[in-house]
Structures are given as C-alpha cells and as structure tokens.
C-alpha cells in the first residue's frame, strides 16, 4: 500500500481541457464510427422517406405527356434568294419567341377548347385545394348553379395553360408542343389540335390580311381607272380638234401648272400639247397595270394562303406515364431520407454529452481509457465472464487493466485498488468480480471488499448467507479474518457488505480502514474494493483515501461527460491517484475496427480475445512515462 503521507504518483497530470487541435481532426474511423452508431436513425429516416415516396407514387394519378413538333420557315429576303452560292444568315430569335408567344396565347387555347369541347371535360373542371388543404380554390364540377359560364371558361383556360408546354428545340426553328393529361389519347389529341389550330390561325391571319389588301387595291384601281380614262379622253379630243401642233421647247406656259390630288401635273387646256397628254395617259396606264397586278396577287393569296409553319412530327399516344416518375421519386425520397437522417444524427451527436470515445477521456479529462467492455447479451450479470469466455473481447479488455496494474507494481506498489463509477448500474461490480478472477488465476492471493453497502451485488451473488461483513470487520479489527468468506463460484475471497448504518462515512474513514488493511495485506497480495458510485453516494471519497489507485467506470453512451469530469476533479482535489477509465456496455457497432483488421493474422482463439494484452502494454508504457 502506498504511503499516503507522501504525494501520490502523478498518473493523471496531463492538462485537462476541451478537444485539442489534434482531437478536432475527423478521420475515416470517426466517420465510420459515427455512421455505425447512428445507423438505425439514418436507416429509419431512409425507410420512412422511401415509403412516403412510394405512397406518393401510388396515390398520385398517372399523367401522360404527348409531344408534337412544328417547324417555322424563316423569311429570307428576295435579294438573298436571287444571289447564287451558299447563303448564311443568323437565326431570328425574336421571330421564334414571337411564335411561341402566339402558341401560348389564349386565342389558340380557346380555339382548341371550343373544337374539342373541353369546357365540359371533367378533367378540366377538377376541384383544386388551397395550400392549407381546407378550402378549395374553386368549386368542383362544371355544372354548378353558382358557377357562371365565364368562370368555367376561365377555369378551363387556366387548366389548359397549366398543362401546355411550348418550348424551342435547341437553336433551331423547330418548336415542341407538349400537353399532359390523365388520358394518353386525350393528350395526343390536344397536342395535335393545338398545332393544327396554330397553322389554321396563321392561314386565317394571312387570308384576312390579303382580304383587307384586296379591298384597298380594288378601291384604288377604281380611282386609277377613272383617271386613266380621263387622260385618254383628253388626248383623243385634242387629236380630233388640232393638227398635232407642237410647242417649241423654249416657250413657257403663261399660266403655271397646278398639282392634282393624284400627284400628276394638270396643265391649262390652252397650253398642253398632244405629247404631254399622251405621256400623262401612258403614266396612268402603267400605274393602273401595276396596281392591277398587285390586286391579282392579293386575290391569289386570299384564295390560296401559304402558312409560315408546318407540322413535322404529329403527336402520338404515349406508352408510358411522364408523372410521377417512380424511379426519380424513389431516388429523391431516398436522398432526402439520407440527408434528413444525417441531419438528425448530427443534431443528436452535437447534443450528446455522454462518454463515447477514448479521445474524449484523453482530451477532456487527461486520463487514459484502459479498456472498452462490450455490451453483454443475456439477463445475467456476467460476474464470471472471464472464466466462461477467456478469449472474448470483454476478457481481453480486462487483461489490459491487469497488465497496467502489474507493471505499475514494479515502480509504485498498488495493492489496494478501488473500482468506482459515476452512476449506479454502470457495470462496476462486474468489473470488480472479473478483474479479481484474473488476479486469482494468475497466482495472486486476492481479496474483494464489497464496500457498496447500499447495493451489495457481489455479496448477494457470492455470499448470500453472510450475516456479518465489512462494518463488523472495521469495528472488530482483531477478528477481521472471521468475516472473510470464499466466493461461492469464484476463485477469490470476499469481505461482504452486510447491514446499513447512517454514519458509514465515519466508520469507513481513513484511520479505521488503514488499521484494518494493514492486517489484511499480510494475508493477501492485492485487495480490490467495490467502491460505491460517486453520485449520489459520497462514501467513495472517504474510502478512497486508503486506496493506492482508483479505476473509474463509465457506461458508454449513458454516463454524462460533465458528471465524470466533476468526479475526476473531486478525486484529484482529494489527492487520489486515478489509473484511468474503463468504458462498459460499449456497442459493438461503435467499436473500433482495429481488432477486426488484426484478427486476420492470428489463430481463432486469439481473434476472439480482440488483443487486449498489447493494448494494455501500450497504456502501461504511457503511464510509466508520466511517472518519470
């Protein structure tokens, strides 16, 4: 036993604090451990998202989309048509966009609606709910007495425009017309009718324009015909009355000419000549012929209008639905589920302040993690696990603790070892029993002192018939050996805990226990104390003064790091040496993959041991460095 009048070995003098710069590095093993620990959270949200996407796909009515294509013939100037060779000219984006606007116009929509009688189609009169899902945006059905014809028409137009998609194909003059409907045949019929309505609208527009032009030309031709006849008649009258007299070039008209409303010069009757009258008549004749030719062309265009667009791909009945896309919905649902799952896992991880990593213990507490005991399966307490499964990972981790204590005995004698925990039911008694079994099987005389008076699990298991124990041994130190009993199913001796007293702190105090242990150490090589948990019982602090070192038990994922830090701080203030921390009930999914990688190089029996001995040696060397 250490001399407590001198300073204890500085096993835990590394500065404590938050995660260091080295600890903040997130490696591949941390990511794998994070995913394994929160696997069920991520998998659960993924399944929920996939089920939601599948329900959406099954509950949503299938929508079919039919597509038709039209080609707009660009207008090429006549001059470019007459030039020989290859002609390059840029695409007229404004022209194409203008035609797209025409296709999306309400005029085309009304033409299609009236032709297909879509006002009476139930699909275009469906009830649509508001964003709150309580009140409809408009009443259902098209025959409601409270709904006017105008309202039904506007509803049909809105539905039609929402399902019509018109877009340009690349940089070409081709325009794609797509329409979506629950009925594939209806989708193809509406798409084709829209393209035909656009072509028909172009024809009607050109026909109307040609008709207006023809009417104007006809009126103008009548005026020109009257003027031509008048000019011809003047020339004939002049020829009949005169002998074709010709005026000299130098002579000027006494009366200046006057301008007529038609732009031709009308001379005074006494000043013009036959040549001038014939020239005037010839001018009217040429103008009349030009207008007559234009009138003939306009009439031809009115009779045979040629549109500037043509259908190049008529719409056909679609074979597969376009919405909802099953694969895309499931993929997006799965992606959303994984992202939400990771988000929930990160939130839980950031809010979780329980002990989970060896790095937390090193960086937060300045202590070493002596071992990670896996969560045992079964209803028993596994107090003899090292005897039943000596090559398990549980046994290997405890062997590392035994190795540390054995190496420490070479420099600082550790004969009174205390095992304590922060909270009850963290596996403290299980560690004490199995660690004592390891010491006993190695040939050391081992005594286990059940000092947990309020929860004497070891006494209830190995000495259920004991009527006297630790309290009686402290009071009757001369007869202490009479209260020690051999464990019923374990190779060590046990000083049981019987009875409960109010002033247990005074009875287990430093002076009483020191005298008792002085006599017991003559008969035993090592004494292991099952010290009560620090929270809420404080007997452990009073008892820890007689111990050479203390090992703290922390349950993986349950022990709050803040409480563990406060406990370690209290032990340090009491000048108690702390060997390290053992994490119990560690989830196998969160365990390090180091043991799995190393297991390929060793026999099967050693594989199950998970190599606790080399790990114990490394930690023992680290502790010995601190002692120097």
TORMI-962806 format. One record per residue (C-alpha): x, y, z. Coordinates in steps of 0.1 Angstrom, whole numbers, plus 5000, padded with zeros to 4 digits. Layout:
BEGIN
XYZ...
END
This chain:
BEGIN
500050005000501350344992502450585019499650845017501751095037503751155005502451274972500851004951502250924917501451184890499450944868497051204856498751534855498151594818496351924814492651874810490552084786488452084756489351894724492751984713493752074677494751714672491451594687489451814663490751624633487951394619489351084603487950794584487550584615485550874632483150884602482650504601482050504639479550794635477650604608477650284627476450454659473650634642472950364616469350294627468550664628469750714592468150384581464950474598464550814581465650654548462850384551460250654561461250874531461150574507457750474520456550834517457850844481456250514473452850624488453150944467453750744435450850504443448350774453449151014425447250984393449450904364450051184339450851124302452551374280452251384242454551594221454151744186456751954167456252234142458852404120458852774113460152864078462353174082461653464059464553514035464853844017464253823979467753973973469353673991467153433972468453563939472053553949473953243939476053043962475652943999473853194020474553224057472253424080471753424117468753284135465953534142465353464179462753734181460753564154460753224171459953374205457053564189455653244175456053074209454053354225451353304198451152934207450753014244448153284237444553254249443353274213444952944204443752804238440152904230440352754195441452414210438952434238436052504215437052254189437451964215434652094238436952094268434652314288432552004296435551784302435651684340439451674339439452054332436952124360438551934388438552074423441852214434442652264471444352564486447852544501446252494535444252194523440952324538439152544513439052484475440352744452437152694431434152464434434252114418432352024387431352224357427552224361427352414394424452664395426652914414429352904388428953124357429853034322432653284323434153134354434052784339435652914308438453094327438952774348439352564316441752814301443852814333443952434334444852414297447652674300449052484331449352164312450552304279454352334275455752514244459552544240462152584213464252284203467852394207468752684184466652564155463352694142461552384155459052434183457852144205454352144218453751914248450451854266449851654298446751464306445551164326444251014293447150944269444850964239443551294250447051424255447951334219444651474206445151814223448751844213447851784176444852014178447052284192449552254164446652254138445052554155448252744152448652664115444952744109445453074128448353164105446253084074443353294087445553574096447153584062443753544045442353834065445354054057445053964020441354044020441954384035444654444010442454343981439654573992442054863994443554783960440154743945439255093956442455233943442055063909438655233905440255573911443155493887440755363861438755693861441955903859443255683831440055723811440056093816443656133804443055913774439856113766441756443767444356303743441756193719439856513720443056713714443956493684440556543669440556923672444157003663446656923636449056773662450657113669453957103687455157383710458757493709460957393737461757753746458157853751456857863786453357843797451758173805449858003833451857793858450957433861448757313890449157003910446256753912445356543941446756233925450256373921450056423883450656763867447456913851448257183826445857463814443957343785445357613762448957533770449357153768450456963738449556623724452856473736452156583772448556443771449756103757452556093783450056153811447755883798450755643795451755713831448255643844448255323823451455193839450255283874446955113868448754793854451054783885448054803909446154553888449054303891449154363929445454313931445653983912448453853936446453953966443453773953445553463947446953483983443453523997442353213978445553003984447253134017450552964025451452944062454953014075454952694097454352324091453952024113456951794111456151554140452551484149451751374185451151004191449650824221452350804248453050454261454550544295453550794321455551114324454551194360455051084387458450924378458750624400462550594399463150964403460650994431462250704450465750844443464851184456462951034485466050824494468351114491466151334512465851054538469651004540470151384543467451414570468851114588472351254588470951594599469151424629472251224637474451534637472051714659471951414683475651394682476151764690473651744719475051414732477551484760477951124771481150924771481650754738485250794727488650734741489651064727487051234749488551084780492151184770491251544759488551624784489951454815493651404808493251024815493750714796490950474785492150144800489649934781486249914764484049634776481349534751477649514760476949164771473948974759471748794784469948854816472848754840475349004854478348814838480248834871482348534859482748624822486548584821486248234834483548134809485048314778488748384785489348484748486548724744486949094739485549154773488348944789490949104767490049454778490149344815493549184809494849514797493849674830495549384849498649444828498749814838498449734875501149464872503549694855502849974880503749744909507349754896507750114904504850204928503149934947499549914940498049664964494749834973492849914941489450074941486850044913484250324913481750474889479850794884476350654885474850324897474350024874477250104851478949764855481249844884480649514903481049314871484449474865485549404901484449034900486148954867489249154875489648974908489248644890492148734866494448824895493448504913494048274883497448434879498548314913497948624934496148604967493148824960490548974983487449164972485949414996482349484989482249845001479049934983476849895014473650034998473849804967475949494977475649304944478749094950477548994985474148894971475848684944478848514961477848524998474048545001474048385035476548625051475348785083478448995091480949175069482849495063481249715090481749435116485349385105486149765109484649755144486449435154489749465136491349195157488848935143488649065107489648735092486548575106484248795084486048695052484348415032485448245000483348344970480848064961481648044924484848254921488448184930488848484953487948574989485148824997484649065026480949105022478849415029476049355054473849595073473349965067474350245091473750615089477350715097479050485072481450765062482850785097483150405100484950375066487150675073490850685068492050575103489750285107490350135073494150195074494449985105492249715090494049705057497449685074496449345088494749225057497749305034499749055054497548775040496748905005498749024976496149254963492849394976490149524952487449744966483949774951483650144959480150304959479350534930480350894935476851024925474751034947476750854974479951024989481250725008483650654979485650974986486050885023487150535014489450634985492050785009493250435018493550314982496750314962494850394930491350414916489850304883486750494872483950304854481850504828479050344808479250404771476550644758475050694793477550854817477451234812480851364805480251664828479551444858482551234850484651544848483351664881484151324897487651324884488151684896486951584931489351284932492251504921491451754948491551474973494951374961493751034949495650864921493550764891494850494868492350564841488750504829487050184817484150224794481449954799478549834777480149954746478049904715479749654691478749884661480750164676483849954684487050024666487849824635491449774646490749444662488949314631491949404609494449244633492448934637493448804602497048734614496348524645494548204654490848194661491248184699493348494698490848664674488148634700490348794726490449114705494049164716493649324750497249244761499149464735496849744742497449714779501149724774500950044754498850214781501250084808504250234790502350564787501650564824505250484833506350784812504151004834505750864865509150974852
END
